[in-house]
Amino acid sequence: MNLLLSVLLLAGCSATQPPATGEDASANPTPKDGGSLVISALIEPETLDITKATWIDDAAGIIYEPLITRDFEGKIVPRLAESYHISDDGKVWTFKLRKDVTFHTGEPLTAEAVKLTMERFLKTSSVAVMAGPIEKVEAPDAQTVHVYFKEPFAPFIAVVTTGLITAMDPKRLKEVGEKFGENPSSTGPVIFEKQDRGASVTYKKNPDYNWGPSYVENKGPLHVDQVKFRFLKDDDTRILEFKKGTIQVLYGAPLNYVQELQSIPGVEIHKATELGMKYLGFNNANPMFKDVRVRQAIATAIDREPIIQVALAGFAKPVHGPLAKNIFGYSEKVENMAKEMYKRDIEKSKRLLAEAGWTDMDGDGIVEKDGKPFTFELLVTAEPYFQRTAQILQSQLKEVGIDLKIHVNDAATLKDKAVKSSFDMYLLYYGWYDADILNLQFGKDGQKRMHYENKEVQDLLAKGRSTLNEAERLKIYEQVQEILVKESPWIPLFSAETITATNGINGFKLHGYYSNMILNDVRLTK
């Protein structure tokens, strides 16, 4: 059983590349302990409460640790749990916890704390469906956690290793309750210090930390005294601050600046392909998009290459099918099918629109139906390359007579509008390690952001979750993807490369599987 699930894990590894270094990097001063490490990121976490978050990034996830994880090569290694076991019937997962771990309040890590966190996640998280059909969680002793499932659930390994299932500090939870996200506490190498909403979140090193992962040299307290994440949306400001040295880590570096950054002495460029993709999500409940021919027409009007070259400076790969190449369940057959079916064809797009009743009757360049022009709003977040992507899409769709208007929202507002169906189309992203991500998007108990209901898809996704045989799972997910390609409830666009530039530090790494930042060995050099 463990061997099978390990294979599923390794099938999704993301690609990373060793850092490229500017000239004279060897001239950097001797590394030193202490000081503040400042990291620039584009998006502020929606919450620091992991059980209420719909996505986890470094700025929020740095205080938490998974029960088990993977090293840079994808091999499963211990973290808070020193071992785990899956029963022969696949319905019971058992974790044995380490005995030397403490929370930031000084309280010891216990099985009861893990149980409490799991139960809170299942009760409050909007992505609880990702954890599968958990029946109950038990803590028979201080170091043992049993997770019982109603039926076998193959994707649970991805849930555990990514840290969605972790341990929140029960003492802090009792003190602050639902305000845990304003003053979180867990077992990670940093302790929450303060948050300036809209600007930054600051952590101090955990002086008692002594249980770092196997793939870092420094398993004790961080070398730096403080880690600060600053949320800067303007590219010019971020670059200026980085050059001045007030920022040491430029995460998600502006792609049009990469060449310039590479020429700066001492700067290192780290690249990693995202595990997932950016996509356009239709509101399939909107009468405008209920006709599949309309959705297909829009998909056929889009050319990904200009988006990649102009909006992302070439740092991305086109995606046509429902799963990116580095996710378990990806099908080359389906990708080629989608690529052929939706290659850009202006005349085909216009023909599909006309068949659906949309034609330009007044010669103004915009198609109409029942006297109403084909105008709709695209919701995007504030990332500059998202907005550049939207502008290119706007131009491409205008060629087939569609008037796309762009509306910028913060991520939380966009997702809230999506769930409430108060939108036409959005530009968003997903990332996961298993084809079970499709269940979150389109399953019976999924997020319903795109409001696409297809019983055959729902039944197949449910079957894929409970099937432990790898070959059988792949066949099931291929069927799902073929339906999604034909129905086109969304439009996959591209998988981007995440570029991180560093200066004034050494020991920085991006995890080879997760692409998250590894700070255990980081020291300042300036």
Salt bridges, closest charged atoms under 4 A:
ASP33 OD1 - HIS223 ND1 3.35
ASP33 OD1 - ARG523 NE 2.78
GLU44 OE2 - ARG197 NH1 3.15
ASP49 OD2 - ARG120 NH1 2.79
GLU65 OE2 - ARG79 NH2 2.77
ASP100 OD2 - ARG98 NH2 2.71
GLU119 OE2 - LYS115 NZ 2.82
GLU138 OE2 - LYS136 NZ 3.12
GLU175 OE1 - ARG172 NE 3.41
GLU178 OE1 - LYS52 NZ 2.54
GLU178 OE2 - ARG120 NH2 3.68
ASP225 OD1 - LYS205 NZ 3.60
GLU241 OE1 - ARG230 NH1 3.51
GLU260 OE2 - LYS243 NZ 2.27
GLU268 OE1 - HIS270 NE2 3.59
GLU274 OE1 - LYS278 NZ 2.49
ASP291 OD2 - ARG293 NH2 2.82
GLU335 OE2 - HIS320 ND1 3.08
GLU340 OE2 - LYS343 NZ 3.38
GLU399 OE2 - ARG344 NH2 3.28
ASP403 OD2 - LYS405 NZ 3.17
ASP416 OD2 - LYS420 NZ 3.16
ASP434 OD1 - ARG473 NH2 2.87
ASP436 OD1 - ARG465 NE 2.71
ASP459 OD2 - LYS455 NZ 2.71
GLU478 OE1 - LYS333 NZ 3.96
GLU482 OE2 - LYS333 NZ 3.24
GLU487 OE1 - ARG295 NH2 3.94
ASP521 OD2 - LYS509 NZ 3.68
